[in-house]
Amino acid sequence: MAVGGLVASVVAGMVAALAAGLVPGVPEVAAVVGVDVVMALLAVSLVGGARRFVDRRPGGEPGLGFTARVVPQVLVGLAAGFLVIVVADGLCVVLGAARWEVRLTADRVVVVVAGALLAQAVPEELWFRGYLFRNLSAVWRPGTALVVSSLVFGVLHIVSHSEAVTLTERVLYVAQAAVMGGLLVVCRIAGGDLWLPIGVHAGHNIAAGSFIAPGAGLYAVMLGCEMVVMAAVAWIVLRSRPSGQRLPVNRLPATPPGSAPQ
């Protein structure tokens, strides 16, 4: 269901992009952002439909409630996801596998940020850390649900666009996506809703590939550096909280703070 819903969101985005391209006089940036908005709204609608007609539960994804915590969590997530990649990039440079090279140009910032947040983070978090993880957690312990949903998320990236060329690079790209999926589930548990992982996901995608150029045949090293840093961050978050208590990985919060009951 999660994969099918995500595919439907992408297809709808392609149709919207085609339609936008046929409208004369529409600036490129406005057309691209408009398509991103359509994909995000469609994902929200599809998840709500899946909960209502498949799961027989009222309302949309409860992890997407609008409270005073939304903006701070998204901003913190954006900064955290961005920082994870910058640290991984720095490690890659130290190892001699890449050089610093800013690829994100000023004229593309709006398009890249809108795409990462609306077309990628929102739909994928709704389906994987929202719908799929919540439903799996109703059957299995969230620890098991974390592993399974992360593996599904990783496998889906077999068909995702990347710079991977060799078989080793493709396998590592899928593994890196799975580790990222695990980190995002941890953020989902830590934050209690989807806004923190949405921010982390978007920050990651904005920064990924924007600041370094891996050397010839060293793309696998870059992926390895990202996996190490993301796994370390996930472990730290799981093992510690400001109160000194470990995260409740043995249960998924039933209702995000400030949201209505399911």
Secondary structure, DSSP 8 states (H G I E B T S, - for coil): -HHHHHHHHHHHHHHHHHHHHHSTT--HHHHHHHHHHHHHHHHHHHHHHIIIIIS--SSS-GGG---TTHHHHHHHHHHHHHHHHHHHHHHHHHTTSEEE-----GGGHHHHHHIIIIIIIHHHIIIIIIIIHHHHHTTS-HHHHHHHHHHHHHHHGGGS--S--SHHHHHHHHHHHHHHHHHHHHHHHHHSSSHHHHHHHHHHHHHTTTSEEE-TT-HHHHHHHHHHHHHHHHHHHHH--TTS----TTS--SS-TTS---
